[in-house]
Amino acid sequence: MRRVPTRPTRALAAVLVAGIAGTALAGDLPAERTDLSAGDLVRVREATKPATEFSAPEAFEAMSGGAATSRKKVDRDAFSHFSANLTFEQQQDFHLGNALFRKLWVSSPSSTQASDGLGPLFNARSCQSCHLKDGRGHPPEGDADATSMFLRLARPAESDAERAALENHLAMNFPDPVYGGQLQDHAVPGLRAEGHMRIGYEEMPVMLADGEVVSLRKPAYSVDDLAYGPLHPQTTLSPRIAPPMIGLGLIEAIEPADIIANADPDDADGDGISGRVQLFRATPGSPIAIGRFGWKAQNPTIRMQSANAFAHDIGISTPDLPDSHGDCTPKQGECLAMPAGVQPRLGDTEAPDPVLELVTFYSRHLAVPVRRDYDDPQVLRGKEMFYALGCASCHRPKYVTSRNAESEQHAFQLIWPYSDFLLHDMGEGLADGQRVGVATGREWRTAPLWGIGLTETVNGHTFFLHDGRARNLTEAILWHGGEAQDARDGFASLARRDREALVRFLESL
């Protein structure tokens, strides 16, 4: 059985901090929680110990999001409910944020001035268009469109200044000089879309130990109909489906020290797991922040994630990213010549506060649904397999959130996201070749598993992983490589009943 990492001593945590960030930055990263009393710390360590007994559920295991967990009926709206402990006044802000999340933006100029500013280049007209029912996106299947999936574009650093920006965590990577950081497959009237993603699949049969054959589909990505000339020869294409929105505020409320405590960048304990912390710095003089949102943990806060989505997915400016032409580059003169949607009487950007503030509030308070079947014997057997194979080494089950969380509703809650929020080498099979901050082209953030079993209920599909290549949970597990190779091989060698039990456990989350 692979050991599940425990919280390090203060001295070891300090060493990890120095190893993660370099001695010059170590002071920016906390080696120990400072929000807890000595008594609280004992309680937290006891509550978050790995499970060792699997004949019955753990205490509070059903409440994945603590007191914020939604107990509402499980149906297509299961990911769209507000945190159960919001006040009445906060529920009003949640509903306002929901309306803005669903808002359809239009191109400028228009008669609906408060909705002006779409694009000029864009992937979707609303947040909800990508995050369908606040859930998981999918690749285009058959004639379906690619609205909830897109291609990130990035090239390597080419100058000393760019290399220094990467080294100092001031840049995650660098955009294509013509097409920017994302391929936009839609444009406002009078402008050409940048191009269209194309996917080809190759079926790869995999035989399990008991003779069952599972077919994995290996994708290949390209771009057709490039409207503004060729891509930079070193630009990489990284496909991304929109991730689920539930529990984001609770993830934001995890103390940085608890994420750092699980990092082992040099695999000092020799267990084959070497998770690394994603790092971000807003300005040259600002402190280091830990990334925790996005497929490569590129965003440290929900507000930053939201502002980036407004700018690149929809082409809408906000106070945090005030460029009204979104992802247009200096080499796209036609795009830059298009009218913007700023209405001075409303503010200096197309989506002035409180728009971004309310959308952030909405995103922060989407509740995690209550667990189902958590006490079922097959589910408990699957949970035992999950631990025995070492899955919990990266998909860390539980945390107690900070007492100093920005939202009182998220403070000091026992939560079960099943992620360490670290970057791991997932092998060549899942590699996209694209650097994002400290993440290499083979590294991805451990995806939280809470709510994964409701994907089909909410979104009507079972496509998983960063690009939706896996058509079910079994395929998703079999794509794991790199640091997860041993766990993947262990799964492949299980008897059918144990594989089915593990999948059933995942479906209960």
Buried (B, 14 or more C-beta within 10 A) or exposed (E): EBEBBEBBEEEBBBBBBBBBBEEEBBEBBBBBBEBBEEEBBEBBEEBBEBBEEBEEBBEBBBBBBBBBBBEBEBEBBBBBBBBBBBEEEBEEBBEBBBEBBEBEBBBBEBEEBBBBBBBBBBBBBBBBBBBBBBBBBBBBEEEEEBBBBBBBBBBBBEEEEBEEBBEBBBBBBBBBBBBBBBBBBBBBEEBBBBBBBEBEEEEEEBEBBEEEEBEBBEBEBEBEEBBBEEBBEEBBBBBBBBBBBBBBBBBBBBBBBBBBBBBBBEEEEEBBBBBBBBBBBEEEEEEBBBBBBBBBBBBBBBBBBBBBBBBBBBBBBBBBBBBBBBBBBEBBEBBBEBBBBBBEEBBEBBBBEBBBBBBBBBBBBBBBBBBBBBEBEBBBBBBBBBBBBBBBBBBBBBBBBBBEBBBEBBBBBBBBBBBBBBBBBBBEBBBBEBBBBBBBBBBBBBBBBBBBBBBBBBBEBBBBBBBBBBBEBBBBBBBBBBBBBBBBBBBBEBEEEBBBBBBBBBBBB
